[in-house]
């Protein structure tokens, strides 16, 4: 699942454009982003956008791993890293 602070309409258009096979959450009130710690301070010039991160959630609904994209990692390697972590945690 993906999430951002965009509207439902913006999320739908983006998902269709990118042919995403998974749902996107329109977190317009930023409540999910706040809980996950990806909101920015109101005075941040990029406050309209969440911080970029991925979360690996275990079967009990707990966060098992956090992948912070602040360092702009190679996204082509990200999926394999997540799959490796799933195998390691299984």
Rosetta silent file (secondary structure, phi, psi, omega in degrees, C-alpha in Angstrom):
SEQUENCE: XXXXXXXXXXXXXXXXXXXXXXXXXXXXXXXXXXXXXXXXXXXXXXXXXXXXXXXXXXXXXXXXXXXXXXXXXXXXXXXXXXXXXXXXXX
SCORE:     score description
SCORE:     0.000 S_00000001
   1 L     0.000  143.879  174.917    0.000    0.000    0.000 S_00000001
   2 E  -115.384  159.160  179.378    1.160    3.515   -0.682 S_00000001
   3 E  -148.428  148.057  171.462    0.120    6.735    1.021 S_00000001
   4 E  -155.141  178.220 -179.256    0.546   10.464    0.572 S_00000001
   5 L   -87.418    7.264 -179.758   -1.171   13.687    1.557 S_00000001
   6 L   -71.666  164.873  177.742   -2.769   13.985   -1.900 S_00000001
   7 L   -75.231  167.703  176.954   -6.503   13.882   -2.523 S_00000001
   8 H   -58.082  -43.784 -178.652   -8.367   10.750   -3.597 S_00000001
   9 H   -63.765  -42.943  178.057   -8.594   12.138   -7.128 S_00000001
  10 H   -64.793  -40.998  178.811   -4.864   12.887   -7.283 S_00000001
  11 H   -63.964  -43.384 -179.752   -4.028    9.420   -5.931 S_00000001
  12 H   -61.533  -46.813 -179.773   -6.340    7.757   -8.444 S_00000001
  13 H   -62.833  -41.921 -179.946   -4.817    9.649  -11.381 S_00000001
  14 H   -65.224  -45.070 -179.780   -1.276    8.886  -10.193 S_00000001
  15 H   -62.403  -40.777  179.045   -2.021    5.175   -9.676 S_00000001
  16 H   -67.434  -43.389  179.868   -3.574    4.919  -13.131 S_00000001
  17 H   -60.296  -41.447 -176.501   -0.687    6.793  -14.775 S_00000001
  18 H   -92.295   -1.596 -178.933    1.901    4.525  -13.117 S_00000001
  19 L    55.137   44.953  179.120   -0.224    1.334  -13.437 S_00000001
  20 L   -67.510  133.482  177.738    0.142    0.552   -9.730 S_00000001
  21 L   -93.061   16.165 -177.654   -1.202   -2.896   -8.808 S_00000001
  22 L  -135.932  158.392 -178.129   -1.753   -1.831   -5.189 S_00000001
  23 L   -74.143  153.232  174.346   -3.998    0.645   -3.378 S_00000001
  24 E  -119.531  134.327  179.009   -2.979    4.186   -2.463 S_00000001
  25 E   -92.867  130.409  174.509   -4.241    5.926    0.656 S_00000001
  26 E   -93.825   96.317 -176.422   -5.218    9.589    0.408 S_00000001
  27 L   -91.813   62.175 -173.043   -4.103   10.822    3.835 S_00000001
  28 L   -66.253  -25.690  177.175   -5.501   14.333    3.389 S_00000001
  29 L   -93.047    0.576  175.269   -5.778   15.011    7.124 S_00000001
  30 L    64.855   16.348 -178.148   -2.214   13.680    7.633 S_00000001
  31 H   -67.863  -40.884  178.915   -3.295   11.454   10.520 S_00000001
  32 H   -69.409  -44.682  178.415   -1.559    8.336    9.171 S_00000001
  33 H   -58.933  -37.171  177.840    1.570   10.287    8.264 S_00000001
  34 H   -65.710  -46.269  179.636    1.689   11.712   11.767 S_00000001
  35 H   -60.889  -39.767 -178.640    1.428    8.279   13.389 S_00000001
  36 L   -84.667   -1.686  175.496    4.183    6.921   11.136 S_00000001
  37 L    74.361   27.981 -179.306    6.401    9.958   11.756 S_00000001
  38 L  -109.705    4.862  175.230    6.621   11.151    8.160 S_00000001
  39 L   -74.680  156.487  178.353    4.938   14.530    8.562 S_00000001
  40 L  -109.541  159.084  175.923    7.062   17.659    8.331 S_00000001
  41 L   -62.080  148.035 -177.315    7.041   20.742   10.530 S_00000001
  42 L   -59.521  -29.325 -178.736    4.575   23.412    9.405 S_00000001
  43 L   -88.078    0.408  176.739    7.430   25.866    8.712 S_00000001
  44 L   -71.291  134.124 -178.886    9.288   23.382    6.462 S_00000001
  45 L   -64.049  -15.872  177.577    9.224   24.584    2.847 S_00000001
  46 L  -109.179   25.941 -175.766    8.195   21.039    1.858 S_00000001
  47 L   -58.783  -22.789 -179.215    5.482   20.716    4.540 S_00000001
  48 L   -71.753  -15.356 -177.379    2.902   19.783    1.878 S_00000001
  49 L  -118.933  141.739  176.445    4.710   16.486    1.257 S_00000001
  50 L   -73.091  160.364  170.038    5.499   13.652    3.669 S_00000001
  51 L   -65.358  149.894 -178.192    9.015   12.402    4.219 S_00000001
  52 L   -87.184  123.918  178.746    9.774    9.435    1.959 S_00000001
  53 E  -158.813  157.278  171.811    9.871    6.108    3.778 S_00000001
  54 E  -123.061  151.422 -179.616    8.745    2.503    3.503 S_00000001
  55 E  -129.553  131.115  173.748    7.602    0.291    6.349 S_00000001
  56 E   -95.926  116.427 -176.441    7.716   -3.491    6.564 S_00000001
  57 E  -102.167  129.408 -179.052    4.736   -4.560    8.665 S_00000001
  58 L   -81.324  171.905 -177.199    4.796   -7.992   10.311 S_00000001
  59 L   -59.418  -20.643  178.259    1.777  -10.357   10.488 S_00000001
  60 L   -88.662    2.755  179.343    0.882   -8.927   13.919 S_00000001
  61 L    84.137   12.321  179.854    0.632   -5.416   12.480 S_00000001
  62 L   -96.073  148.843  177.116    3.881   -4.224   14.057 S_00000001
  63 E   -73.493  117.697  179.969    6.558   -2.272   12.199 S_00000001
  64 E   -92.817  -34.165 -179.504    9.418   -4.717   11.611 S_00000001
  65 E  -149.394  147.597  174.794   11.654   -2.443    9.512 S_00000001
  66 E  -121.018  132.432  178.440   11.740    1.183    8.422 S_00000001
  67 E  -114.845  106.780 -177.525   13.397    2.219    5.160 S_00000001
  68 E   -89.321  126.534 -178.643   14.230    5.937    5.217 S_00000001
  69 L   -97.323   16.801  179.765   14.662    7.507    1.801 S_00000001
  70 L   -61.082  -31.531 -179.089   16.326   10.699    3.058 S_00000001
  71 L   -87.847    9.161  179.292   19.629    9.493    1.598 S_00000001
  72 L    51.371   65.028 -179.662   17.988    8.896   -1.803 S_00000001
  73 L   -69.614  167.795  176.770   18.762    5.188   -2.070 S_00000001
  74 L   -73.161  106.077 -176.403   18.736    3.257   -5.305 S_00000001
  75 H   -66.129  -22.366  177.753   15.042    2.413   -5.601 S_00000001
  76 H   -67.156  -20.835  178.373   15.807   -0.357   -8.090 S_00000001
  77 H   -96.166  -11.751 -173.625   17.442   -2.221   -5.177 S_00000001
  78 H   -62.277  -46.422 -178.139   14.732   -1.407   -2.625 S_00000001
  79 H   -59.582  -41.780  179.750   12.337   -4.232   -3.525 S_00000001
  80 H   -66.317  -38.401  177.697   15.083   -6.828   -3.232 S_00000001
  81 H   -61.120  -44.114  178.788   16.156   -5.427    0.146 S_00000001
  82 H   -62.552  -45.437  178.965   12.569   -5.703    1.413 S_00000001
  83 H   -62.048  -40.148  176.369   12.288   -9.270    0.098 S_00000001
  84 H   -61.498  -42.036  179.745   15.604  -10.167    1.775 S_00000001
  85 H   -67.237  -37.843  176.691   14.336   -8.700    5.061 S_00000001
  86 H   -61.413  -44.844  178.335   11.061  -10.624    4.785 S_00000001
  87 H   -61.719  -42.950 -179.596   13.056  -13.839    4.329 S_00000001
  88 H   -63.975  -37.812 -176.658   15.310  -12.976    7.256 S_00000001
  89 H   -85.068  -10.293 -177.587   12.378  -12.221    9.548 S_00000001
  90 L   -79.643    0.000    0.000   10.380  -15.314    8.519 S_00000001
